[in-house]
Amino acid sequence: MYVPRHFAVTDFARITEFVDAARSATLVTFDGSKPVATLLPVIWDRPDVPADGAYGHLLGHIAIANDQWQTAQPGAQALAIVTGPQAYISPSWYESKARHGRVVPTWNYEVVHLTGDVTFHRDPEWLRDLVTRLTRRHESERGRPWAVSDAPPEYIDGQLRAIVGVELAISSVEAKQKLSQNRSEQDRAGVVAGLRAEAGDAPGPAAIADLMAAQLADAGDG
């Protein structure tokens, strides 16, 4: 991923918080002739302090009918892409437009790339543990959380036979937060105002505006 210095995120705690909040990733593999991608729910098992080149494992599952697990090329690394909010940025919002006009549109966003060797699992107990963890994670805040044990055991056994586990051994983590950090504070403030004026209920632009406003506030406190 192309990550200019002013857009790079290197704080591991911030990166893990972002991935945990997203709760899903797009797994990209190579089948020998083309890239193949699948969106899947994920859990990131990781150390508190990563060693060089060892960032834990990203766990998920795909349908057994999805041939990605059979076509992923041995020895070719896989990529998991975790995306956050994004928004179009109009140059008309920049304070500098009125002064010199040398401005163009851009796109602001957050993204994390996790790269490493991928392993696919068919073991029923491995899969049972994963789906139990995923279910607890997504149901824990509900008033009446559903549990895997709520369904008949033979039904769950059948469902487990219909999926394949995914385990990405993460060897590289790249994180990018593109929030117009290369613009002046006046331009960034104009973007925040522009996004909030036009975003309405659109979650992406509103979230980008909030992230940019928080960065501006941090810069002001500094």
TAFENSUL-V566744 format. One record per residue. N is the residue number from 1. RES is the residue in one small letter. PHI is phi in radians with two decimals (* if undefined). D_LAST is the distance of its C-alpha to the last C-alpha in Angstrom with 2 decimals. Layout:
n=(N	N)
res=(RES	RES)
phi=(PHI	PHI)
d_last=(D_LAST	D_LAST)
This chain:
n=(1	2	3	4	5	6	7	8	9	10	11	12	13	14	15	16	17	18	19	20	21	22	23	24	25	26	27	28	29	30	31	32	33	34	35	36	37	38	39	40	41	42	43	44	45	46	47	48	49	50	51	52	53	54	55	56	57	58	59	60	61	62	63	64	65	66	67	68	69	70	71	72	73	74	75	76	77	78	79	80	81	82	83	84	85	86	87	88	89	90	91	92	93	94	95	96	97	98	99	100	101	102	103	104	105	106	107	108	109	110	111	112	113	114	115	116	117	118	119	120	121	122	123	124	125	126	127	128	129	130	131	132	133	134	135	136	137	138	139	140	141	142	143	144	145	146	147	148	149	150	151	152	153	154	155	156	157	158	159	160	161	162	163	164	165	166	167	168	169	170	171	172	173	174	175	176	177	178	179	180	181	182	183	184	185	186	187	188	189	190	191	192	193	194	195	196	197	198	199	200	201	202	203	204	205	206	207	208	209	210	211	212	213	214	215	216	217	218	219	220	221	222)
res=(m	y	v	p	r	h	f	a	v	t	d	f	a	r	i	t	e	f	v	d	a	a	r	s	a	t	l	v	t	f	d	g	s	k	p	v	a	t	l	l	p	v	i	w	d	r	p	d	v	p	a	d	g	a	y	g	h	l	l	g	h	i	a	i	a	n	d	q	w	q	t	a	q	p	g	a	q	a	l	a	i	v	t	g	p	q	a	y	i	s	p	s	w	y	e	s	k	a	r	h	g	r	v	v	p	t	w	n	y	e	v	v	h	l	t	g	d	v	t	f	h	r	d	p	e	w	l	r	d	l	v	t	r	l	t	r	r	h	e	s	e	r	g	r	p	w	a	v	s	d	a	p	p	e	y	i	d	g	q	l	r	a	i	v	g	v	e	l	a	i	s	s	v	e	a	k	q	k	l	s	q	n	r	s	e	q	d	r	a	g	v	v	a	g	l	r	a	e	a	g	d	a	p	g	p	a	a	i	a	d	l	m	a	a	q	l	a	d	a	g	d	g)
phi=(*	-1.36	-2.29	-1.02	-0.95	-1.31	-1.86	-1.32	-2.01	-2.06	-1.24	-1.10	-1.11	-1.14	-1.13	-1.16	-1.08	-1.12	-1.14	-1.07	-1.22	-1.21	1.17	-2.60	-2.65	-1.72	-1.50	-2.04	-2.22	-2.07	-1.68	1.84	-2.33	-2.75	-1.25	-2.25	-2.34	-2.51	-1.44	-2.54	-1.22	-2.43	-2.24	-1.83	-1.53	-2.64	-1.36	-1.13	-2.17	-1.25	-1.45	-1.05	1.38	-2.33	-2.01	1.55	-2.33	-1.70	-2.03	-2.88	-2.66	-2.28	-1.20	-1.12	-1.29	-1.39	-1.35	-0.99	-1.21	-1.69	-1.71	-1.01	-1.28	-1.03	1.54	-1.62	-1.22	-1.82	-2.23	-1.94	-1.87	-1.95	-1.92	-2.08	-1.18	-2.64	-2.85	-1.27	-2.03	-1.44	-1.16	-1.18	-1.49	-1.33	-1.08	-1.24	-1.04	-1.22	-1.50	-2.40	1.30	-1.51	-2.44	-2.43	-1.18	-2.61	-2.34	-1.81	-2.95	-2.19	-2.74	-2.24	-1.94	-2.03	-2.12	2.99	-1.33	-1.95	-2.17	-1.93	-2.03	-1.97	-1.05	-1.05	-1.26	-1.06	-1.17	-1.07	-1.08	-1.12	-1.17	-1.13	-1.13	-1.08	-1.11	-1.04	-1.09	-1.52	-1.75	-1.04	-1.62	-1.44	-1.10	-2.25	-1.12	-1.43	-2.20	-0.97	-1.23	-1.26	-1.58	-1.04	-0.96	-1.17	-1.20	-1.09	-0.99	-1.15	-1.14	-1.16	-1.22	-1.69	-2.26	-2.25	-1.33	-2.14	-2.33	-1.78	-1.44	-1.35	-1.97	-2.55	-2.22	-2.21	-2.28	-2.34	-2.21	-1.68	-2.26	1.09	-1.13	-1.49	-1.77	-1.19	-1.08	-1.14	-1.12	-1.17	-1.10	-1.12	-1.14	-1.02	-1.12	-1.14	-1.09	-1.20	-1.25	-1.85	-1.19	1.06	-1.68	-1.18	-1.18	-1.10	-1.03	-1.11	-1.17	-1.09	-1.05	-1.13	-1.11	-1.16	-1.11	-1.14	-1.12	-1.10	-1.13	-1.09	-1.15	-1.20	-1.18	-1.28)
d_last=(29.84	28.22	24.51	22.66	19.81	17.08	18.71	19.42	18.54	19.45	18.29	21.77	20.92	19.22	22.25	24.75	23.27	23.60	27.17	28.16	27.11	29.04	32.15	34.03	34.24	36.55	38.68	39.85	42.81	45.38	49.03	50.52	50.55	47.48	44.19	44.62	41.91	41.82	39.21	39.36	37.74	36.08	34.90	32.82	34.20	31.89	31.01	27.92	27.15	28.82	31.04	31.18	32.99	33.60	31.39	33.96	36.06	35.67	38.63	40.32	43.73	45.65	49.10	51.99	53.36	50.27	51.55	48.12	48.65	51.92	50.94	47.72	48.72	48.97	46.76	44.50	40.99	39.74	36.42	34.71	32.37	30.01	28.70	26.21	25.74	26.31	26.74	28.14	25.82	27.75	27.08	28.17	24.79	22.97	22.35	23.52	26.89	28.06	27.25	28.82	29.86	29.04	27.60	29.12	28.74	26.92	26.54	23.44	23.91	23.17	25.76	26.63	29.71	31.57	34.49	37.37	41.01	42.36	45.14	47.10	48.66	51.87	52.30	52.69	51.05	47.97	47.74	48.48	45.64	43.19	44.24	44.24	40.64	39.60	41.53	40.07	36.56	37.23	39.59	37.90	36.26	39.47	41.76	44.69	43.38	45.83	46.65	48.53	51.23	51.90	53.75	57.18	56.95	59.22	57.07	53.91	55.92	56.85	53.30	52.15	54.88	53.38	49.99	48.76	45.80	43.04	41.19	38.70	38.01	34.50	34.19	31.34	28.13	26.27	23.44	22.10	19.64	20.31	18.08	18.21	15.25	17.50	17.51	15.60	13.27	16.44	18.62	16.60	16.59	20.29	20.87	19.48	21.78	24.61	24.50	24.53	27.34	29.47	28.70	30.84	31.53	30.84	28.67	27.28	25.78	24.51	22.77	21.21	19.98	18.39	16.71	15.37	14.22	12.34	10.56	9.84	8.62	6.21	5.08	5.33	3.78	0.00)
